């Protein structure tokens, strides 16, 4: 066979392959969105407009838009008891799936989740893991998106000790939620990480009024600082309190260099506080993903019977070293 004939055969084969590829429909190019017709109830966690929960909400809104889901949003004021009641109410509306904040813990949610499963409703969790329920119902699409509480708290404590040069006998205040099953593991991680380094820890529980509205904690904070003039570090285990650190320090008559501060989650106020030296270290759990990915999880489980995914969003730290890179994304409500 001549070289010219071989060339014509190759060209003919290439043309045939191109025609075949063009004729085969691309699965991703369907007119209908993957989650079209799927009804979901989503718990952003706190109150409308709150700095942490707004970013979670933004992620869920984007997922609903991208995937075509019908999503109803239920706000809980970070009240664990309210979350359980709202889950029961959501089940009664018979959606295809419900994405819950895990703060109440496995046992508090168990009866309602059992009822949801019996009704064929997919349940998945964000922000705080529900490990027992996920182990039981993971095959039905029960997943988790968020940081892992204890390790996140312990890492923040270790990084604070390293960065701020804390030594045995130094005093730290930890303001957290030890009383909450599951959610309290992050606070426990902070406390134990500091104590392991020999730091003296004064622990304060966040009351429900402060949990719902950080401004309600000003009196508690100022009273503590007045009673502990030697405190070197304050850790706020709460995104909205972390966003209020500058206001809290100013109310206590302190400047940006007087007390080291560390906390959780980025927000516009936290970015400003980091840039101004008021907040020194924040662990970023990328809460936008805690809105987006649970919607995707429910869609995949509903449409394709995928089992629950476990996704750790607690990736790293924000400080003066990298805040200028992150700031534009925070302003967009993505980080």
Backbone torsions as a table, in degrees:
resi	resn	phi	psi	omega
1	UNK	NA	133.2	-177.5
2	UNK	-71.2	159.1	178.3
3	UNK	-61.0	-34.8	-179.7
4	UNK	-66.8	-41.6	178.6
5	UNK	-64.3	-40.8	178.4
6	UNK	-62.4	-38.8	179.1
7	UNK	-63.2	-42.5	179.4
8	UNK	-64.2	-37.4	179.2
9	UNK	-65.0	-44.1	179.1
10	UNK	-60.9	-44.4	-179.7
11	UNK	-63.9	-38.0	178.4
12	UNK	-65.2	-41.2	178.0
13	UNK	-63.7	-42.7	178.5
14	UNK	-61.9	-40.5	178.2
15	UNK	-64.2	-39.4	178.5
16	UNK	-64.4	-42.9	179.4
17	UNK	-62.9	-43.7	-179.6
18	UNK	-62.3	-40.3	179.6
19	UNK	-65.3	-39.9	-179.4
20	UNK	-65.5	-44.0	179.7
21	UNK	-62.4	-40.9	-179.2
22	UNK	-65.0	-33.4	-175.2
23	UNK	-78.9	-20.3	-178.4
24	UNK	-85.8	122.1	-178.8
25	UNK	-66.2	138.7	177.7
26	UNK	-83.3	125.2	-173.7
27	UNK	-57.8	-37.0	-177.1
28	UNK	-76.5	-5.6	-175.4
29	UNK	-103.6	24.6	178.6
30	UNK	-68.8	151.6	-179.9
31	UNK	-66.8	-41.0	-178.2
32	UNK	-77.9	137.9	174.8
33	UNK	-72.8	153.5	-171.5
34	UNK	-60.6	-28.4	-176.4
35	UNK	-106.9	13.7	-179.3
36	UNK	-58.8	129.6	178.9
37	UNK	85.3	0.9	179.6
38	UNK	-94.3	125.4	-179.4
39	UNK	-98.6	127.2	-174.6
40	UNK	-131.5	140.4	168.5
41	UNK	-106.7	128.3	-174.8
42	UNK	-123.1	133.1	178.4
43	UNK	-101.6	106.3	175.1
44	UNK	-73.4	-18.8	173.2
45	UNK	113.6	-63.4	-170.9
46	UNK	-104.9	-123.6	-176.9
47	UNK	-119.8	149.8	177.9
48	UNK	-55.1	131.2	178.9
49	UNK	92.8	-12.0	177.6
50	UNK	-63.6	143.1	-171.7
51	UNK	-62.8	-39.8	-180.0
52	UNK	-75.5	-53.7	-173.1
53	UNK	-67.0	-24.4	177.2
54	UNK	-65.5	-37.1	178.5
55	UNK	-70.1	-39.2	173.2
56	UNK	-57.7	-47.9	179.9
57	UNK	-59.4	-42.4	178.7
58	UNK	-59.9	-41.3	178.4
59	UNK	-63.6	-41.2	178.9
60	UNK	-66.8	-41.0	177.5
61	UNK	-59.1	-43.0	-179.1
62	UNK	-66.8	-40.1	178.3
63	UNK	-63.5	-43.3	179.2
64	UNK	-60.4	-40.6	179.3
65	UNK	-68.3	-45.6	-177.8
66	UNK	-66.0	-38.8	-170.3
67	UNK	-100.1	-16.1	177.8
68	UNK	86.4	16.9	-179.5
69	UNK	-75.5	153.0	170.8
70	UNK	-96.4	112.7	-171.3
71	UNK	-121.1	131.2	171.9
72	UNK	-106.8	135.1	-176.7
73	UNK	-107.0	133.4	-177.3
74	UNK	-123.1	119.5	-177.5
75	UNK	-95.3	142.1	-169.4
76	UNK	-123.9	-2.1	-178.5
77	UNK	57.6	25.7	-177.7
78	UNK	56.3	30.6	-179.0
79	UNK	-100.7	110.9	-175.1
80	UNK	-61.1	-41.7	-179.6
81	UNK	-63.4	-39.9	178.8
82	UNK	-64.6	-36.9	179.8
83	UNK	-61.1	-41.0	179.6
84	UNK	-64.9	-46.6	178.3
85	UNK	-59.5	-42.6	-179.0
86	UNK	-67.2	-32.3	175.8
87	UNK	-64.4	-44.2	177.5
88	UNK	-59.3	-43.7	179.4
89	UNK	-65.1	-38.5	-180.0
90	UNK	-66.3	-39.3	178.6
91	UNK	-59.9	-37.2	-178.4
92	UNK	-64.2	-21.3	179.2
93	UNK	-85.3	-4.4	175.8
94	UNK	56.6	53.4	173.9
95	UNK	-76.9	175.1	174.4
96	UNK	-77.9	-31.3	-178.1
97	UNK	-156.4	157.3	179.3
98	UNK	-135.4	130.8	176.4
99	UNK	-109.9	116.3	-172.5
100	UNK	-112.4	150.2	165.1
101	UNK	-74.1	137.7	-172.4
102	UNK	-86.1	8.4	-171.7
103	UNK	-54.0	-40.7	-177.3
104	UNK	-65.2	-23.4	179.2
105	UNK	95.5	165.9	-175.5
106	UNK	-57.7	-49.6	-172.4
107	UNK	-67.9	-38.0	179.5
108	UNK	-65.0	-34.1	-177.7
109	UNK	-89.2	-16.0	-164.5
110	UNK	-54.6	-50.1	-175.4
111	UNK	-60.5	-43.8	-179.3
112	UNK	-67.3	-41.0	179.6
113	UNK	-66.0	-39.4	175.2
114	UNK	-58.1	-42.7	179.0
115	UNK	-64.3	-40.2	179.3
116	UNK	-63.3	-43.2	-180.0
117	UNK	-63.7	-40.1	179.4
118	UNK	-64.0	-28.5	-179.9
119	UNK	-90.3	2.9	179.5
120	UNK	77.7	20.9	-179.2
121	UNK	-95.9	127.5	177.5
122	UNK	-76.4	132.1	174.6
123	UNK	-121.5	136.4	174.9
124	UNK	-139.8	166.5	-171.6
125	UNK	-127.5	153.8	174.0
126	UNK	-138.3	157.9	173.4
127	UNK	77.3	-47.5	177.0
128	UNK	-131.1	126.0	-176.3
129	UNK	-70.1	149.6	172.2
130	UNK	-118.5	75.6	-166.2
131	UNK	-62.8	-41.0	-178.3
132	UNK	-67.1	-45.5	179.9
133	UNK	-67.1	-36.3	177.3
134	UNK	-65.8	-40.1	177.6
135	UNK	-62.4	-35.7	-178.2
136	UNK	-76.5	-39.3	-171.1
137	UNK	-118.9	14.9	-179.0
138	UNK	-57.6	-36.1	179.6
139	UNK	-64.9	-19.5	179.9
140	UNK	-96.3	11.2	176.9
141	UNK	101.7	6.0	179.1
142	UNK	-77.6	108.9	-179.8
143	UNK	-120.1	-168.7	177.5
144	UNK	-147.2	133.5	173.7
145	UNK	-127.1	119.4	179.3
146	UNK	157.1	-179.2	174.8
147	UNK	-78.0	162.1	173.9
148	UNK	-97.3	120.0	-160.5
149	UNK	-56.7	-56.9	-173.8
150	UNK	-62.9	-47.6	-177.2
151	UNK	-63.7	-35.4	177.8
152	UNK	-64.5	-45.4	179.3
153	UNK	-64.8	-42.9	-179.4
154	UNK	-64.3	-40.9	179.6
155	UNK	-63.5	-41.2	178.7
156	UNK	-63.2	-40.0	178.5
157	UNK	-63.2	-47.7	-179.3
158	UNK	-61.1	-43.7	-179.1
159	UNK	-66.6	-35.3	177.4
160	UNK	-65.0	-44.7	178.6
161	UNK	-59.2	-44.5	-177.5
162	UNK	-66.9	-49.4	-174.4
163	UNK	-69.5	-37.4	-172.8
164	UNK	-96.9	1.6	177.2
165	UNK	63.6	34.9	-179.8
166	UNK	-70.3	144.1	-178.6
167	UNK	-130.1	170.8	-179.3
168	UNK	-55.7	131.7	179.4
169	UNK	96.5	-15.4	174.5
170	UNK	-65.4	153.5	-175.9
171	UNK	-107.7	138.2	176.2
172	UNK	-134.5	145.9	171.6
173	UNK	-102.3	131.3	173.2
174	UNK	-118.8	120.4	-178.6
175	UNK	-109.8	106.7	-170.7
176	UNK	-147.6	-157.6	-171.9
177	UNK	-132.2	52.5	-179.1
178	UNK	-58.3	-28.8	-175.2
179	UNK	-71.9	-14.8	-176.5
180	UNK	-91.2	121.9	177.0
181	UNK	-58.7	139.4	179.3
182	UNK	79.2	-69.5	-179.5
183	UNK	-60.0	-35.0	-178.9
184	UNK	-68.4	-13.4	179.3
185	UNK	-63.1	-30.8	178.6
186	UNK	-67.7	-42.5	176.2
187	UNK	-61.9	-43.2	179.5
188	UNK	-60.8	-38.1	177.2
189	UNK	-62.1	-40.7	177.8
190	UNK	-63.6	-50.2	-177.0
191	UNK	-60.1	-49.1	-176.2
192	UNK	-70.2	-32.5	176.3
193	UNK	-65.3	-39.8	177.4
194	UNK	-70.7	-43.9	-179.1
195	UNK	-64.1	-34.1	177.8
196	UNK	-60.9	-29.5	178.4
197	UNK	-87.2	2.6	178.8
198	UNK	87.0	7.6	179.6
199	UNK	-76.8	137.5	175.2
200	UNK	-80.0	123.2	-174.9
201	UNK	-108.3	125.5	168.6
202	UNK	-99.9	114.8	-176.7
203	UNK	-99.0	134.0	174.3
204	UNK	-124.3	130.5	176.5
205	UNK	-82.0	135.5	175.9
206	UNK	-76.4	118.4	178.8
207	UNK	-76.3	166.4	-173.1
208	UNK	-64.6	-34.2	178.6
209	UNK	-61.9	-42.9	178.8
210	UNK	-72.8	-33.9	177.2
211	UNK	-59.4	-39.0	-179.3
212	UNK	-82.8	-31.9	-176.3
213	UNK	-146.4	108.1	-174.0
214	UNK	-57.5	-30.7	-179.0
215	UNK	-61.6	-24.4	179.8
216	UNK	-68.9	-12.7	-178.2
217	UNK	-92.8	1.9	-175.7
218	UNK	-59.9	-44.6	-178.1
219	UNK	-63.7	-40.8	178.7
220	UNK	-61.6	-44.6	-177.3
221	UNK	-67.0	-47.6	-177.7
222	UNK	-64.2	-36.7	178.4
223	UNK	-65.5	-40.5	179.6
224	UNK	-64.3	-49.9	-177.1
225	UNK	-59.6	-37.9	177.9
226	UNK	-64.8	-32.2	-177.7
227	UNK	-86.0	-12.5	-176.4
228	UNK	-133.4	71.1	-176.0
229	UNK	-65.1	-14.6	-178.9
230	UNK	-95.0	7.0	-178.6
231	UNK	-64.4	131.8	-178.2
232	UNK	-104.2	-23.7	-176.6
233	UNK	-139.8	137.1	171.5
234	UNK	-119.3	127.2	176.2
235	UNK	-116.7	122.5	177.7
236	UNK	-105.0	110.9	-179.2
237	UNK	-89.9	65.0	-175.7
238	UNK	-172.6	123.4	-175.8
239	UNK	-59.6	-40.5	-177.5
240	UNK	-73.0	-33.0	173.8
241	UNK	-68.9	-39.4	176.5
242	UNK	-59.9	-38.9	177.9
243	UNK	-66.3	-17.3	-176.9
244	UNK	-102.9	7.7	-173.1
245	UNK	-58.8	-40.5	179.4
246	UNK	-61.5	-45.9	179.6
247	UNK	-63.3	-39.5	179.8
248	UNK	-64.5	-45.5	-179.7
249	UNK	-65.2	-41.8	178.8
250	UNK	-63.6	-39.2	178.7
251	UNK	-64.4	-29.5	179.0
252	UNK	-87.6	3.7	178.6
253	UNK	75.2	26.3	-178.1
254	UNK	-109.6	150.4	176.8
255	UNK	-98.7	176.8	-175.8
256	UNK	-66.9	-18.5	-178.8
257	UNK	-101.2	1.0	-171.8
258	UNK	-82.1	-35.8	-176.9
259	UNK	-138.4	133.0	171.8
260	UNK	-69.2	142.3	-179.8
261	UNK	-131.9	143.3	178.1
262	UNK	-144.4	153.1	-179.3
263	UNK	-168.1	-156.5	-172.9
264	UNK	-128.9	136.3	165.2
265	UNK	82.2	137.3	179.5
266	UNK	-89.2	149.9	174.8
267	UNK	-157.4	165.4	177.8
268	UNK	-55.8	-40.5	179.2
269	UNK	-65.9	-37.3	179.3
270	UNK	-69.0	-38.5	175.9
271	UNK	-58.9	-47.4	179.2
272	UNK	-61.1	-40.2	-179.7
273	UNK	-67.7	-38.1	176.8
274	UNK	-65.5	-45.6	179.9
275	UNK	-62.7	-30.6	179.5
276	UNK	-90.4	-0.4	178.5
277	UNK	86.0	3.3	-178.2
278	UNK	-77.9	-32.8	178.8
279	UNK	-118.6	128.8	-171.1
280	UNK	-99.5	-30.5	-174.0
281	UNK	-154.8	131.6	178.9
282	UNK	-135.5	133.9	172.5
283	UNK	-90.5	130.3	-172.4
284	UNK	-102.3	114.3	179.6
285	UNK	-98.6	14.1	171.6
286	UNK	49.1	60.1	-170.7
287	UNK	-68.7	-16.0	173.7
288	UNK	-55.9	-39.8	178.5
289	UNK	-66.0	-27.9	178.7
290	UNK	-73.2	-11.8	171.1
291	UNK	-94.4	-45.4	-174.1
292	UNK	-70.2	-50.5	-168.9
293	UNK	-72.0	-32.5	174.5
294	UNK	-63.3	-33.7	175.1
295	UNK	-63.5	-45.9	177.6
296	UNK	-61.3	-41.6	179.3
297	UNK	-56.6	-48.9	-178.9
298	UNK	-63.9	-40.5	179.0
299	UNK	-62.6	-45.3	-179.5
300	UNK	-64.6	-39.9	179.4
301	UNK	-68.1	-39.8	-177.7
302	UNK	-70.7	-45.1	-173.9
303	UNK	-82.6	-35.9	-170.4
304	UNK	-126.2	6.7	179.4
305	UNK	59.1	32.3	174.0
306	UNK	-70.6	143.9	177.5
307	UNK	-79.2	175.0	-175.7
308	UNK	-68.0	139.0	177.2
309	UNK	-100.8	148.3	175.0
310	UNK	-114.3	117.7	-174.5
311	UNK	-129.0	118.6	179.4
312	UNK	-90.2	113.6	-179.0
313	UNK	-97.4	-1.4	-177.3
314	UNK	-83.7	84.4	-164.3
315	UNK	-94.3	-34.6	-172.2
316	UNK	-172.5	-169.6	-173.6
317	UNK	-111.4	149.2	172.2
318	UNK	-115.8	137.5	179.5
319	UNK	-156.3	-173.1	178.1
320	UNK	-60.3	-22.0	-177.8
321	UNK	-67.2	-33.3	-173.4
322	UNK	-131.2	6.8	-172.2
323	UNK	-66.6	-29.1	-178.9
324	UNK	-68.4	-26.0	176.1
325	UNK	-73.3	-39.6	-175.4
326	UNK	-82.6	-24.9	-171.9
327	UNK	-54.8	-44.5	-179.6
328	UNK	-61.8	-35.2	178.3
329	UNK	-70.6	-35.3	176.7
330	UNK	-65.0	-42.0	179.3
331	UNK	-63.0	-28.5	177.1
332	UNK	-82.8	-3.4	-179.5
333	UNK	76.0	25.8	-179.5
334	UNK	-105.1	-34.0	178.5
335	UNK	-119.2	NA	NA
